Every structure is written in C-alpha cells, then in structure tokens.
Amino acid sequence: MTALNELTASEAGQRIADGDVSCEELVRACLDRIEERDADVAAWVVVDPEHVLEQARMLDASSVSGPMHGLPIGFKDIIDTSDLPTRYGSPIYEGFVPEADSACVALARAAGAVIFGKTVTTEFAGRHPGPTAHPLKPEHTPGGSSSGSAAAVADFHVPLAMGTQTAGSMIRPAAYCGVYALKPTFGLFSMAGVHDLAETFDTLGIMARSIEDLALFRSVLMAIPTRPFAVVDSPPRVGFCRTPMWNEADQATHDHLEAAATRLGKAGARVVDLNLPSDFNDLLPVCWRIVVFEMARSLAHEKHTRADGISNKARQMIADGEATSLTTYLNDMRNIERLRILIHELMDDIDIILTPAAVGEPHVGHADTGPVTFNFLWHILNLPAMNIPAFTGPQGLPIGAQVVARRYEDESLLRHAAWVDQHIRG
C-alpha cells in the first residue's frame, strides 16, 4: 500500500473524506518524511510540527471545511503567512512575521488546507541560490527559484506546493525534480502578499504529483467551484516548437522530444512543426533588461536601508537595472506587447505547444539554478505553461516536457496535457 505521504493530494483528500485516514495521520506521515530527509534535501526554511498538528486536529474535529480539507501545502518563502516567518530568501528578514496572509494562503486556508511551512527560495526569488539539494542526487541543483517547493513535492514531503516564476522559476525546477507544475496565464492568481521582483512577469504557480491535483488547487486559487477533472475527448492539435534555442538543449532532450512528438502523432494527435519567425530570436536579453529594471525599483527599500544584507548577485542586478534607460525599458515592453499578439496568430490552428522544459538534466553544483532557456519565451508572452515529468536522462535524472497554450486557456491546457501525459512516454 502507498505510504500516506506518497499519496497525491486527490488520493489523500478522498481517503480523508471516506474516513480511512485522519488529517492528523496524513500530516504525521509528512512530518516523519521531513524529519527523515530534510537534513539532506534542505527544502524547508521553517516547519513548526506542533502548529501543523494543531491545524490537523482542528480539521479532524470539524466537518469537512472545503475541497482541500486536511491537505498539506508548502509555500515558497516569498509568500506572506500570518502565522509563520517569511524571510524572502534574505537575511534582512530573519524572524519577520507578516501581519496578514497573502491571498493564495488565505484561499488555501479557507479551503481547509494545512499550511505546512515555508519552502526555500533563492534570494527574493532572484538568482542567488538557497541551500536546497536535488532529492535524487544531492550534488545536483534542484533548479530555482522555487527550489524548495519542487524538492518538497518530489521527495514526498507534501503533495502540493506553491512557487513563483519570473522567467523560469516554476517550470525548470519542476522539470529538474520530476514533478508536475502549472504556471498559469499571467494575472490569474492573485499576487497580493507576495514580494515583488519584476512585476511585469512575476506569477504564482503550483507544483504537484498529478494533473488532477493541479486542477484542484487551481480552482481554489481562482475562488471558483471545484469539479471532477476530465481528459479531453479527442486528441489535440499539437505544435511542436523547437524554438530558436534548440541547439542549446542536450542530445537526450532532443531525442526524447522528437520521439514524443512522433508518439503523439501515432496516438491520433495532429502534430505540426511550429517554427517561430525571427521576431522571436534573441529575446533573452530583452527579458533580463526588463527584470533588472523592475528589480532595481522593487528592492529599493532593501537597497537603501539594508544594502549590507543583499548578495553580490542581487547588487549587480540592481546596478544593471539602474543603468538601463527608461527609453530602452519602454521599447522592450512595446516589443513584447507586439509579440504577444503575434504568438496568438501563430497558434490559431493549434491547441497546445510541445517544447522542452529545460536544456536537459539538472547540472552538478549549487552555485546557480540553471538556465531559463526554454522557459522565459513563453513566460514573457504571458502564456500558461505546464511541466510533465515524462522522461529520464542518461544520468538517471528527470527531463520534462513543457506544454503551452494560448492566454486564458488554462483549463484547456490542463485537459489537453492530461491526454499528452497518457501518450507521451515510450
């Protein structure tokens, strides 16, 4: 029988509803796993076992409180919680406890979730890494900036976790650690109570061990009714997009994605090559210019009051942002707005895009969290994206497949991704 901490959120929720498992039994299994493993994985900044158990006991003593009754969730430590410290990945905020929950925490709490703890983030969700190691091979990076959330779900500490993405910080760590992730259409999850880095791109996201769980949590975060999840009735129209950066992916990623496109076609999908015009070339510098320009403003308080607590990486990014002219920033923003219209025209006859989630398996070393090569493009276009943990590389580590849909077609993305998930593997 599957250990309680290894159940998906949907499985655990059903067993709680059926009376087979109590909320306390579920959270104790998760706490035991954290005690056993987190010295090696370092996914958590803070977990208060007594507080977790108190929440579970209160839920057990009450009637079912919502669609997430008793489900443990980890929250990236740039997301405010009124009952736990929020450090934003920075020593500046050591011991800081916000006065109010962020919107996403409040919605999860109201739906009956157990707020389990705060997961490790890079500094302010930027590029300076935290201590988290890869659950399968600790010498490898778990990715970032949502490193702790990805590792906690992958290593069976909790069935669900929240992260954020500014360029690649949801999809890449999910691909590296081998979990499902949903990065929604920009703006659909409220960012109230989440520390800004670059507000043009900052987006909340969900990590889980099943697509059904992503759909469940999405409905809670959208404050809409939950309903049974269903795969699409017919095969999707798939645009296989290698992107202008295809040569930056390793051979294993090439082979897996090419084979996956062939398998989806044989399963009934209409698969066509989606070749992006030159307008989409060389956009990474555009992405970073916008990020650092906005970062120099969002971290103004920290820079002007506690500059000694800011890492060298963040300090350099702030300096780069201050050196970027307003004219350059506005021209970059206008260019991206134009491309957001163009990508919808190019996707007019397809349901989803199939594309790499990362350049390959996670690399050795923790000095950086990996390149955003196959994430930033779809993200700056405001498109919803998912990671499907579909493959294994030559080092025995996960390789993901990324699926992308048009803006505001998140529910369709989930349903089409579930079909892809059933047919993508060899």
KEMARTI-698847 format. One record per residue (C-alpha): x, y, z; residue in three letters. Coordinates in pm, whole numbers, plus 32768, in hexadecimal, padded with zeros to 4 digits. Example, Ala and Ser with C-alpha at 12.3 -4.5 7.8 and 13.67 -1.06 7.14 Angstrom:
84CE7E3E830CALA 85577F9682CASER 
//
This chain:
800080008000MET 807881607FADTHR 8105821980D9ALA 802683388145LEU 812A844280F4ASN 814A83B37F92GLU 7FD883DD7F40LEU 7F7884EB7E4ATHR 7EA486017ED9ALA 7D6E85777E2DSER 7DAD84197EB5GLU 7DEC849C8014ALA 7CB985798009GLY 7BDE84557FA0GLN 7C63837880B7ARG 7C23848B81B7ILE 7AC284BA812EALA 7A8483428140ASP 7AF8833682A9GLY 7C19824B825CASP 7D21834882C8VAL 7D19846D83B8SER 7DB485BD836ECYS 7E9F85838492GLU 7F138433840BGLU 7F5E84D082B9LEU 802585F48343VAL 80E485138434ARG 81568442830BALA 81CB857E825BCYS 827985FE8395LEU 832A84AF83BCASP 83A584C38255ARG 842A8622828BILE 84DC85B783C9GLU 85758490830EGLU 85E1854B81D5ARG 85FB86C281F9ASP 875686C2828DALA 87C7864A8134ASP 86CA86FF8056VAL 86A6884C8111ALA 8558889C8071ALA 84CD895B819BTRP 851A8AA58242VAL 84208A678358VAL 8331895283BFVAL 828C89658516ASP 821888018560PRO 813B88638685GLU 8090896F85B9HIS 805C8879849CVAL 7FC787758587LEU 7EE8887A862AGLU 7E5688D484D5GLN 7E1C87638485ALA 7D6F871C85D0ARG 7C89884685A5MET 7C2A87C7844BLEU 7BED866884D0ASP 7B0886F685DBALA 7A3A87B684DCSER 7964875F83B4SER 7A048768825BVAL 7A6F88D18232SER 7AAD88E280BDGLY 7B3F88337F8APRO 7C9E88278021MET 7C3787A98179HIS 7D6F8727822AGLY 7E5B87428101LEU 7FBF87B38157PRO 804E88D08087ILE 81A489718083GLY 81C38AE08025PHE 82F68B7F7F89LYS 83968C698081ASP 83478DA87FC5ILE 81D38D6C800CILE 81508E148148ASP 80C28D408262THR 80318DDC839CSER 808C8CB6847BASP 81E88C5F83F9LEU 83228D2C83B2PRO 83548DA6824DTHR 84C08DE481FBARG 84B58E258081TYR 85F98D5F8064GLY 86B58E7E8109SER 87658EAA8258PRO 86CD90068262ILE 857F8F6B82C1TYR 85F68E6B83BFGLU 84D68E2E84B3GLY 83E18F1283FEPHE 82728EAA841FVAL 817B8F67833FPRO 803A8FEF83D0GLU 7F5C8F4682CDALA 7F518E1981EAASP 7F8D8E438078SER 7E558E0C7FA5ALA 7EC48CAF7F38CYS 7F028C3F80A0VAL 7DB48CCF8110ALA 7CFB8C177FF9LEU 7DAC8ACE8045ALA 7D6A8AF481BAARG 7BF98B3E817AALA 7BE68A0380A2ALA 7C5E892E81C9GLY 7DCE89098171ALA 7EDC88D68276VAL 7FDF89EB8253ILE 810C890C8282PHE 823189FA8270GLY 830A8AD78197LYS 83E38A458086THR 853A8AC28023VAL 85538BCF7F19THR 86778C7E7E7CTHR 86AD8DDC7F04GLU 85718EA57EB1PHE 852A8D977DACALA 86558E157CE6GLY 87978D667C82ARG 88528D3E7DCDHIS 88098BD17E31PRO 879C8B3F7F7AGLY 881589F9801BPRO 872189037F7ATHR 87B787CC7ED7ALA 872586E67DD1HIS 865D85CE7E7DPRO 86EC84BB7D9FLEU 8856852D7D86LYS 88AE86397E88PRO 89DF86AF7DC8GLU 88F6872E7CB3HIS 8826886B7CB5THR 86AD884D7CEAPRO 867E89857C16GLY 85EF8ACC7C90GLY 85778BB47D00SER 84608AD07D7DSER 856389CF7DE4SER 84D1896A7F34GLY 837089417EACSER 83E1885C7D92ALA 84BD878A7E76ALA 83B3876F7F87ALA 82AF86E57E95VAL 83A686037DDFALA 842C856F7F24ASP 82CE85297FB0PHE 82D9862C80C6HIS 818C86C3805AVAL 80A4867C7F34PRO 808487EA7ECELEU 815B89217ED3ALA 81508A807E4BMET 82668B387D9AGLY 82918C627CB7THR 83248CA07B60GLN 83C58DDD7ADBTHR 847C8D3879B9ALA 84968BC079F5GLY 846F8B867B69SER 83458A967B62MET 836E89C67A28ILE 84E789917A40ARG 84FB89137BAAPRO 83C8883B7B6CALA 847887A47A3DALA 85BB87737AFETYR 850F86CD7C27CYS 840D86067B61GLY 82BE86987BD1VAL 8192872D7B24TYR 817788A97B22ALA 807D89A97AA9LEU 80EE8B0B7A60LYS 7FA38BB77A0EPRO 7F4E8CD17924THR 7FE68E0E79B3PHE 7F008EB37AB0GLY 7E0E8D977AF2LEU 7E9D8D497C4CPHE 7E9D8E737D35SER 7FF78EEF7D95MET 7F768FAA7EC7ALA 80668F667FE5GLY 81808EE37F07VAL 82CB8FA07EFEHIS 830390477DACASP 843A900D7CDELEU 83CC90747B7FALA 825990BC7B7BGLU 823590A57A02THR 828A8F317A15PHE 825B8EBA7B7FASP 815C8D9E7B82THR 80EF8CA17C88LEU 80E98B307C30GLY 809A89D67CB8ILE 816A88997CD9MET 80CD87427D0DALA 80EB85D27CBFARG 7FBC85C17BD8SER 7F06869D7AE0ILE 7DC186617B9FGLU 7E6587027CCEASP 7ECB88317C00LEU 7D63885A7B8EALA 7CE0883D7CF3LEU 7DCE89407D82PHE 7D998A277C57ARG 7C248A357C9ESER 7C688A947E08VAL 7D5E8BA77DA6LEU 7C668C2B7CA6MET 7B4B8C1F7DA9ALA 7A718B5C7CB6ILE 79AA8A1A7CF3PRO 7A7088D87CE4THR 79F487CB7BFCARG 7A6786727B8DPRO 7B9486807AA7PHE 7B7685E6794EALA 7C6785A97830VAL 7C04863676DAVAL 7B2685567608ASP 7BF5856F74CBSER 7D6A858A747FPRO 7DF386EC7478PRO 7E8E87B57361ARG 7FFB87CE73CBVAL 80FD88C77355GLY 82588835738BPHE 8335896573C9CYS 84AB893173E3ARG 84D78AAD740FTHR 86048B757393PRO 86C88AE974BDMET 86A589797459TRP 881C894A7438ASN 884889A675A6GLU 878D886C7614ALA 8854872D7642ASP 883685FB7567GLN 875C853C765FALA 865F8658765ETHR 8664866274E2HIS 862B84EC74CDASP 851684E275D2HIS 84538606753FLEU 8471858D73D9GLU 83FF8430743EALA 82E384C1750CALA 8262858B73E5ALA 8263844F7313THR 81AA83877420ARG 80A184947447LEU 8068849072D0GLY 8042831672CELYS 7F48833373EDALA 7E6A8413731AGLY 7EE38575735AALA 7F1586587233ARG 808286BC7263VAL 811A87D47195VAL 8264888C71B2ASP 823A89E87243LEU 835C8AB571C0ASN 836F8C0C725FLEU 83CC8D33717FPRO 85078DFB71BFSER 843F8EF37292ASP 84688DF873AEPHE 85E28DDC7392ASN 86CA8E707498ASP 85BF8EC77598LEU 867C8E5476CDLEU 87388FA076F0PRO 85E7905176CFVAL 855A8F7B77E8CYS 867F8FC178CFTRP 868091377888ARG 8515914D78F6ILE 855790717A26VAL 867F913C7AA6VAL 85D8928A7A5BPHE 84AE92297B31GLU 858291797C36MET 864392BC7C71ALA 84F6935A7CD4ARG 845592377D91SER 8586920F7E75LEU 85AD93847EB6ALA 855D93608029HIS 865D924C805BGLU 876693027F92LYS 8740944D8047HIS 871493C781A9THR 87CD927881B5ARG 88BC926B8090ALA 89AD919B8161ASP 88AE90818164GLY 889290677FEAILE 89618F637F2ESER 8A628FC57E2AASN 89898F2A7D18LYS 885A8FF97D7AALA 892E91317DA4ARG 89B591087C43GLN 885990D17BB5MET 87DE920C7C64ILE 890592CE7BD4ALA 88B692477A78ASP 874E92B47AA4GLY 87B094117B0FGLU 8890942879DDALA 877193C978F2THR 86CB94FB785DSER 855795367868LEU 8556954D76ECTHR 85F193F076D1THR 84FC936277CETYR 83CB93F3771ELEU 8443938175C8ASN 847392217652ASP 8316922776E7MET 8280929A759BARG 8338918474E3ASN 82B2907B75D0ILE 814F910275B0GLU 816D90DE7436ARG 81EA8F787455LEU 80CC8F1C753FARG 7FDD8F6B7423ILE 80B28EB87321LEU 80CF8D7373E8ILE 7F548D5673F8HIS 7F438D76727FGLU 80478C63725CLEU 7F838B82734CMET 7E368BB6729FASP 7E208A50721FASP 7EBB89927344ILE 7E47893B74A5ASP 7F9789177551ILE 810889437511ILE 81FB88297565LEU 835688AC75BATHR 8478885E76A7PRO 845488B97817ALA 85CC88E0784FALA 871488B17796VAL 873A8756782CGLY 876F86AE797AGLU 87CD87877AA6PRO 893E87D87AAFHIS 8A37878C7BC2VAL 8A6D88A77CBAGLY 899A89A27D79HIS 8A408AEA7D16ALA 89258B317C20ASP 87CD8A9F7BE1THR 87E58A617A6CGLY 87958B20792DPRO 86388BA278D9VAL 86708B4F7769THR 85278A9B7726PHE 84518B507827ASN 84778CC77800PHE 83E78CDE76A0LEU 82908C5276F2TRP 82908D06783EHIS 82CE8E6577B9ILE 81B78E2376BDLEU 80CB8DEE77E8ASN 806E8C8E7774LEU 800A8B7A7868PRO 81038A5B7876ALA 81268908791BMET 823C88137961ASN 81F786A3792AILE 82FF85C579D3PRO 831284DF78A8ALA 847984677879PHE 85BC83FC791CTHR 8712846978A3GLY 885A83A87889PRO 88B8840379F1GLN 877083777A74GLY 86DF84CF7ABALEU 8596855F7A3CPRO 8561860E78F1ILE 841786C278C2GLY 83368712779EALA 829A886C779FGLN 814088A97710VAL 80C18A0876CDVAL 7F6C8A95766EALA 7ED78BE17607ARG 7E928CE77710ARG 7D668CA077EDTYR 7D468B397771GLU 7DD48AA778B3ASP 7CBC89AD78E8GLU 7CE089327782SER 7E58891877BBLEU 7E24883578E8LEU 7D328753782DARG 7E0B873C76F5HIS 7F43870877C9ALA 7E9A85E07871ALA 7E6885427718TRP 7FD3858676C2VAL 803D84F47810ASP 7F8E83AE77BCGLN 803C8388766BHIS 818D84387679ILE 8269832A770FARG 83088207765AGLY 
//
